[in-house]
Amino acid sequence: MKLQKTNKGQYYLTLPRALVEAKGWKKRTEFTIKFNEKGNLELEEVKE
């Protein structure tokens, strides 16, 4: 994955299709993003 930037200055990552399908995520799946104890980003699906 590569960090990318839009013309409006926003940043985004594109997730690999295989990862999204393996996790069963769909369009509009919501996530929280946080830093773990090592300072790395963690992505967590919001469960309703």
PyMOL Python script that loads the backbone (N, CA, C, O; Angstrom):
from pymol import cmd

cmd.read_pdbstr("""\
ATOM      1  N   MET A   1       0.841  -1.173   0.000  1.00  0.00           N
ATOM      2  CA  MET A   1       0.000   0.000   0.000  1.00  0.00           C
ATOM      3  C   MET A   1       0.886   1.237   0.000  1.00  0.00           C
ATOM      4  O   MET A   1       2.011   1.229   0.500  1.00  0.00           O
ATOM      5  N   LYS A   2       0.351   2.270  -0.564  1.00  0.00           N
ATOM      6  CA  LYS A   2       1.082   3.524  -0.655  1.00  0.00           C
ATOM      7  C   LYS A   2       0.164   4.660  -0.226  1.00  0.00           C
ATOM      8  O   LYS A   2      -0.992   4.727  -0.643  1.00  0.00           O
ATOM      9  N   LEU A   3       0.690   5.556   0.616  1.00  0.00           N
ATOM     10  CA  LEU A   3      -0.066   6.732   1.017  1.00  0.00           C
ATOM     11  C   LEU A   3      -0.173   7.652  -0.191  1.00  0.00           C
ATOM     12  O   LEU A   3       0.823   7.945  -0.853  1.00  0.00           O
ATOM     13  N   GLN A   4      -1.400   8.106  -0.472  1.00  0.00           N
ATOM     14  CA  GLN A   4      -1.634   8.963  -1.625  1.00  0.00           C
ATOM     15  C   GLN A   4      -2.317  10.246  -1.175  1.00  0.00           C
ATOM     16  O   GLN A   4      -2.851  10.319  -0.068  1.00  0.00           O
ATOM     17  N   LYS A   5      -2.297  11.249  -2.031  1.00  0.00           N
ATOM     18  CA  LYS A   5      -2.863  12.548  -1.697  1.00  0.00           C
ATOM     19  C   LYS A   5      -3.758  13.026  -2.840  1.00  0.00           C
ATOM     20  O   LYS A   5      -3.395  12.926  -4.012  1.00  0.00           O
ATOM     21  N   THR A   6      -4.938  13.551  -2.478  1.00  0.00           N
ATOM     22  CA  THR A   6      -5.853  14.093  -3.479  1.00  0.00           C
ATOM     23  C   THR A   6      -5.440  15.525  -3.825  1.00  0.00           C
ATOM     24  O   THR A   6      -4.587  16.120  -3.167  1.00  0.00           O
ATOM     25  N   ASN A   7      -6.060  16.056  -4.865  1.00  0.00           N
ATOM     26  CA  ASN A   7      -5.805  17.447  -5.261  1.00  0.00           C
ATOM     27  C   ASN A   7      -6.253  18.438  -4.187  1.00  0.00           C
ATOM     28  O   ASN A   7      -5.783  19.575  -4.146  1.00  0.00           O
ATOM     29  N   LYS A   8      -7.167  17.996  -3.319  1.00  0.00           N
ATOM     30  CA  LYS A   8      -7.671  18.866  -2.245  1.00  0.00           C
ATOM     31  C   LYS A   8      -6.858  18.743  -0.964  1.00  0.00           C
ATOM     32  O   LYS A   8      -7.204  19.352   0.048  1.00  0.00           O
ATOM     33  N   GLY A   9      -5.779  17.962  -0.996  1.00  0.00           N
ATOM     34  CA  GLY A   9      -4.892  17.861   0.151  1.00  0.00           C
ATOM     35  C   GLY A   9      -5.238  16.787   1.162  1.00  0.00           C
ATOM     36  O   GLY A   9      -4.630  16.734   2.231  1.00  0.00           O
ATOM     37  N   GLN A  10      -6.206  15.923   0.852  1.00  0.00           N
ATOM     38  CA  GLN A  10      -6.542  14.824   1.755  1.00  0.00           C
ATOM     39  C   GLN A  10      -5.683  13.611   1.410  1.00  0.00           C
ATOM     40  O   GLN A  10      -5.315  13.398   0.254  1.00  0.00           O
ATOM     41  N   TYR A  11      -5.374  12.820   2.438  1.00  0.00           N
ATOM     42  CA  TYR A  11      -4.566  11.617   2.242  1.00  0.00           C
ATOM     43  C   TYR A  11      -5.447  10.379   2.331  1.00  0.00           C
ATOM     44  O   TYR A  11      -6.466  10.380   3.023  1.00  0.00           O
ATOM     45  N   TYR A  12      -5.050   9.326   1.626  1.00  0.00           N
ATOM     46  CA  TYR A  12      -5.807   8.077   1.676  1.00  0.00           C
ATOM     47  C   TYR A  12      -4.924   6.884   1.342  1.00  0.00           C
ATOM     48  O   TYR A  12      -3.872   7.017   0.715  1.00  0.00           O
ATOM     49  N   LEU A  13      -5.384   5.709   1.782  1.00  0.00           N
ATOM     50  CA  LEU A  13      -4.766   4.433   1.451  1.00  0.00           C
ATOM     51  C   LEU A  13      -5.806   3.599   0.731  1.00  0.00           C
ATOM     52  O   LEU A  13      -6.982   3.620   1.094  1.00  0.00           O
ATOM     53  N   THR A  14      -5.388   2.874  -0.274  1.00  0.00           N
ATOM     54  CA  THR A  14      -6.271   1.936  -0.952  1.00  0.00           C
ATOM     55  C   THR A  14      -5.954   0.555  -0.417  1.00  0.00           C
ATOM     56  O   THR A  14      -4.810   0.103  -0.476  1.00  0.00           O
ATOM     57  N   LEU A  15      -6.978  -0.121   0.108  1.00  0.00           N
ATOM     58  CA  LEU A  15      -6.779  -1.454   0.659  1.00  0.00           C
ATOM     59  C   LEU A  15      -6.839  -2.501  -0.450  1.00  0.00           C
ATOM     60  O   LEU A  15      -7.656  -2.384  -1.363  1.00  0.00           O
ATOM     61  N   PRO A  16      -5.995  -3.511  -0.383  1.00  0.00           N
ATOM     62  CA  PRO A  16      -6.032  -4.566  -1.395  1.00  0.00           C
ATOM     63  C   PRO A  16      -7.380  -5.303  -1.379  1.00  0.00           C
ATOM     64  O   PRO A  16      -7.917  -5.613  -0.315  1.00  0.00           O
ATOM     65  N   ARG A  17      -7.900  -5.569  -2.544  1.00  0.00           N
ATOM     66  CA  ARG A  17      -9.190  -6.253  -2.682  1.00  0.00           C
ATOM     67  C   ARG A  17      -9.207  -7.585  -1.935  1.00  0.00           C
ATOM     68  O   ARG A  17     -10.199  -7.912  -1.282  1.00  0.00           O
ATOM     69  N   ALA A  18      -8.139  -8.344  -2.020  1.00  0.00           N
ATOM     70  CA  ALA A  18      -8.083  -9.657  -1.362  1.00  0.00           C
ATOM     71  C   ALA A  18      -8.252  -9.516   0.152  1.00  0.00           C
ATOM     72  O   ALA A  18      -8.913 -10.345   0.777  1.00  0.00           O
ATOM     73  N   LEU A  19      -7.667  -8.484   0.740  1.00  0.00           N
ATOM     74  CA  LEU A  19      -7.795  -8.251   2.181  1.00  0.00           C
ATOM     75  C   LEU A  19      -9.234  -7.905   2.544  1.00  0.00           C
ATOM     76  O   LEU A  19      -9.786  -8.451   3.499  1.00  0.00           O
ATOM     77  N   VAL A  20      -9.836  -7.004   1.785  1.00  0.00           N
ATOM     78  CA  VAL A  20     -11.217  -6.582   2.043  1.00  0.00           C
ATOM     79  C   VAL A  20     -12.171  -7.775   1.919  1.00  0.00           C
ATOM     80  O   VAL A  20     -13.051  -7.959   2.759  1.00  0.00           O
ATOM     81  N   GLU A  21     -11.997  -8.567   0.890  1.00  0.00           N
ATOM     82  CA  GLU A  21     -12.873  -9.730   0.699  1.00  0.00           C
ATOM     83  C   GLU A  21     -12.652 -10.782   1.774  1.00  0.00           C
ATOM     84  O   GLU A  21     -13.611 -11.405   2.230  1.00  0.00           O
ATOM     85  N   ALA A  22     -11.401 -10.993   2.192  1.00  0.00           N
ATOM     86  CA  ALA A  22     -11.097 -11.977   3.232  1.00  0.00           C
ATOM     87  C   ALA A  22     -11.738 -11.581   4.569  1.00  0.00           C
ATOM     88  O   ALA A  22     -12.169 -12.442   5.337  1.00  0.00           O
ATOM     89  N   LYS A  23     -11.795 -10.275   4.838  1.00  0.00           N
ATOM     90  CA  LYS A  23     -12.397  -9.788   6.079  1.00  0.00           C
ATOM     91  C   LYS A  23     -13.913  -9.666   5.984  1.00  0.00           C
ATOM     92  O   LYS A  23     -14.578  -9.480   7.002  1.00  0.00           O
ATOM     93  N   GLY A  24     -14.471  -9.769   4.776  1.00  0.00           N
ATOM     94  CA  GLY A  24     -15.913  -9.665   4.592  1.00  0.00           C
ATOM     95  C   GLY A  24     -16.426  -8.230   4.680  1.00  0.00           C
ATOM     96  O   GLY A  24     -17.616  -8.012   4.912  1.00  0.00           O
ATOM     97  N   TRP A  25     -15.535  -7.246   4.496  1.00  0.00           N
ATOM     98  CA  TRP A  25     -15.932  -5.845   4.548  1.00  0.00           C
ATOM     99  C   TRP A  25     -16.690  -5.473   3.284  1.00  0.00           C
ATOM    100  O   TRP A  25     -16.446  -6.028   2.213  1.00  0.00           O
ATOM    101  N   LYS A  26     -17.599  -4.542   3.419  1.00  0.00           N
ATOM    102  CA  LYS A  26     -18.404  -4.041   2.311  1.00  0.00           C
ATOM    103  C   LYS A  26     -18.267  -2.531   2.239  1.00  0.00           C
ATOM    104  O   LYS A  26     -17.713  -1.903   3.141  1.00  0.00           O
ATOM    105  N   LYS A  27     -18.774  -1.956   1.165  1.00  0.00           N
ATOM    106  CA  LYS A  27     -18.808  -0.500   1.029  1.00  0.00           C
ATOM    107  C   LYS A  27     -19.537   0.088   2.236  1.00  0.00           C
ATOM    108  O   LYS A  27     -20.567  -0.437   2.658  1.00  0.00           O
ATOM    109  N   ARG A  28     -19.017   1.146   2.776  1.00  0.00           N
ATOM    110  CA  ARG A  28     -19.552   1.864   3.932  1.00  0.00           C
ATOM    111  C   ARG A  28     -19.262   1.185   5.267  1.00  0.00           C
ATOM    112  O   ARG A  28     -19.797   1.619   6.288  1.00  0.00           O
ATOM    113  N   THR A  29     -18.438   0.137   5.302  1.00  0.00           N
ATOM    114  CA  THR A  29     -18.007  -0.434   6.576  1.00  0.00           C
ATOM    115  C   THR A  29     -17.266   0.665   7.341  1.00  0.00           C
ATOM    116  O   THR A  29     -16.428   1.361   6.769  1.00  0.00           O
ATOM    117  N   GLU A  30     -17.568   0.821   8.617  1.00  0.00           N
ATOM    118  CA  GLU A  30     -16.937   1.873   9.419  1.00  0.00           C
ATOM    119  C   GLU A  30     -15.801   1.292  10.257  1.00  0.00           C
ATOM    120  O   GLU A  30     -15.846   0.143  10.696  1.00  0.00           O
ATOM    121  N   PHE A  31     -14.774   2.131  10.462  1.00  0.00           N
ATOM    122  CA  PHE A  31     -13.584   1.725  11.202  1.00  0.00           C
ATOM    123  C   PHE A  31     -13.171   2.813  12.180  1.00  0.00           C
ATOM    124  O   PHE A  31     -13.505   3.986  12.011  1.00  0.00           O
ATOM    125  N   THR A  32     -12.436   2.400  13.206  1.00  0.00           N
ATOM    126  CA  THR A  32     -11.710   3.337  14.053  1.00  0.00           C
ATOM    127  C   THR A  32     -10.230   3.097  13.792  1.00  0.00           C
ATOM    128  O   THR A  32      -9.800   1.978  13.512  1.00  0.00           O
ATOM    129  N   ILE A  33      -9.469   4.169  13.889  1.00  0.00           N
ATOM    130  CA  ILE A  33      -8.027   4.081  13.687  1.00  0.00           C
ATOM    131  C   ILE A  33      -7.365   4.605  14.952  1.00  0.00           C
ATOM    132  O   ILE A  33      -7.726   5.668  15.457  1.00  0.00           O
ATOM    133  N   LYS A  34      -6.385   3.848  15.465  1.00  0.00           N
ATOM    134  CA  LYS A  34      -5.690   4.280  16.674  1.00  0.00           C
ATOM    135  C   LYS A  34      -4.230   3.857  16.590  1.00  0.00           C
ATOM    136  O   LYS A  34      -3.843   3.075  15.722  1.00  0.00           O
ATOM    137  N   PHE A  35      -3.437   4.382  17.495  1.00  0.00           N
ATOM    138  CA  PHE A  35      -2.041   3.986  17.610  1.00  0.00           C
ATOM    139  C   PHE A  35      -1.928   2.916  18.688  1.00  0.00           C
ATOM    140  O   PHE A  35      -2.544   3.039  19.746  1.00  0.00           O
ATOM    141  N   ASN A  36      -1.152   1.872  18.434  1.00  0.00           N
ATOM    142  CA  ASN A  36      -0.910   0.859  19.459  1.00  0.00           C
ATOM    143  C   ASN A  36       0.292   1.257  20.316  1.00  0.00           C
ATOM    144  O   ASN A  36       0.836   2.348  20.152  1.00  0.00           O
ATOM    145  N   GLU A  37       0.703   0.384  21.221  1.00  0.00           N
ATOM    146  CA  GLU A  37       1.785   0.704  22.151  1.00  0.00           C
ATOM    147  C   GLU A  37       3.136   0.905  21.456  1.00  0.00           C
ATOM    148  O   GLU A  37       4.036   1.517  22.030  1.00  0.00           O
ATOM    149  N   LYS A  38       3.285   0.403  20.244  1.00  0.00           N
ATOM    150  CA  LYS A  38       4.523   0.582  19.478  1.00  0.00           C
ATOM    151  C   LYS A  38       4.471   1.800  18.564  1.00  0.00           C
ATOM    152  O   LYS A  38       5.444   2.102  17.874  1.00  0.00           O
ATOM    153  N   GLY A  39       3.339   2.501  18.557  1.00  0.00           N
ATOM    154  CA  GLY A  39       3.182   3.678  17.719  1.00  0.00           C
ATOM    155  C   GLY A  39       2.708   3.380  16.312  1.00  0.00           C
ATOM    156  O   GLY A  39       2.703   4.266  15.457  1.00  0.00           O
ATOM    157  N   ASN A  40       2.304   2.127  16.059  1.00  0.00           N
ATOM    158  CA  ASN A  40       1.787   1.743  14.750  1.00  0.00           C
ATOM    159  C   ASN A  40       0.276   1.956  14.699  1.00  0.00           C
ATOM    160  O   ASN A  40      -0.409   1.881  15.719  1.00  0.00           O
ATOM    161  N   LEU A  41      -0.230   2.221  13.500  1.00  0.00           N
ATOM    162  CA  LEU A  41      -1.668   2.384  13.328  1.00  0.00           C
ATOM    163  C   LEU A  41      -2.381   1.039  13.379  1.00  0.00           C
ATOM    164  O   LEU A  41      -1.883   0.037  12.865  1.00  0.00           O
ATOM    165  N   GLU A  42      -3.547   1.033  14.004  1.00  0.00           N
ATOM    166  CA  GLU A  42      -4.410  -0.145  14.014  1.00  0.00           C
ATOM    167  C   GLU A  42      -5.768   0.260  13.465  1.00  0.00           C
ATOM    168  O   GLU A  42      -6.311   1.306  13.819  1.00  0.00           O
ATOM    169  N   LEU A  43      -6.298  -0.569  12.611  1.00  0.00           N
ATOM    170  CA  LEU A  43      -7.606  -0.362  12.005  1.00  0.00           C
ATOM    171  C   LEU A  43      -8.559  -1.373  12.605  1.00  0.00           C
ATOM    172  O   LEU A  43      -8.298  -2.575  12.565  1.00  0.00           O
ATOM    173  N   GLU A  44      -9.668  -0.895  13.165  1.00  0.00           N
ATOM    174  CA  GLU A  44     -10.625  -1.797  13.806  1.00  0.00           C
ATOM    175  C   GLU A  44     -12.022  -1.537  13.261  1.00  0.00           C
ATOM    176  O   GLU A  44     -12.482  -0.396  13.223  1.00  0.00           O
ATOM    177  N   GLU A  45     -12.688  -2.598  12.841  1.00  0.00           N
ATOM    178  CA  GLU A  45     -14.053  -2.461  12.333  1.00  0.00           C
ATOM    179  C   GLU A  45     -14.995  -2.105  13.479  1.00  0.00           C
ATOM    180  O   GLU A  45     -14.922  -2.688  14.561  1.00  0.00           O
ATOM    181  N   VAL A  46     -15.876  -1.144  13.230  1.00  0.00           N
ATOM    182  CA  VAL A  46     -16.886  -0.764  14.207  1.00  0.00           C
ATOM    183  C   VAL A  46     -18.038  -1.752  14.082  1.00  0.00           C
ATOM    184  O   VAL A  46     -18.669  -1.851  13.030  1.00  0.00           O
ATOM    185  N   LYS A  47     -18.309  -2.484  15.163  1.00  0.00           N
ATOM    186  CA  LYS A  47     -19.405  -3.452  15.181  1.00  0.00           C
ATOM    187  C   LYS A  47     -20.612  -2.798  15.827  1.00  0.00           C
ATOM    188  O   LYS A  47     -20.486  -2.129  16.852  1.00  0.00           O
ATOM    189  N   GLU A  48     -21.771  -2.987  15.237  1.00  0.00           N
ATOM    190  CA  GLU A  48     -23.000  -2.369  15.778  1.00  0.00           C
ATOM    191  C   GLU A  48     -23.685  -3.294  16.734  1.00  0.00           C
ATOM    192  O   GLU A  48     -24.729  -2.949  17.287  1.00  0.00           O
TER     193      GLU A  48
END
""", "prot")
cmd.dss("prot")
cmd.show_as("cartoon", "prot")
cmd.util.cbc("prot")
cmd.orient("prot")
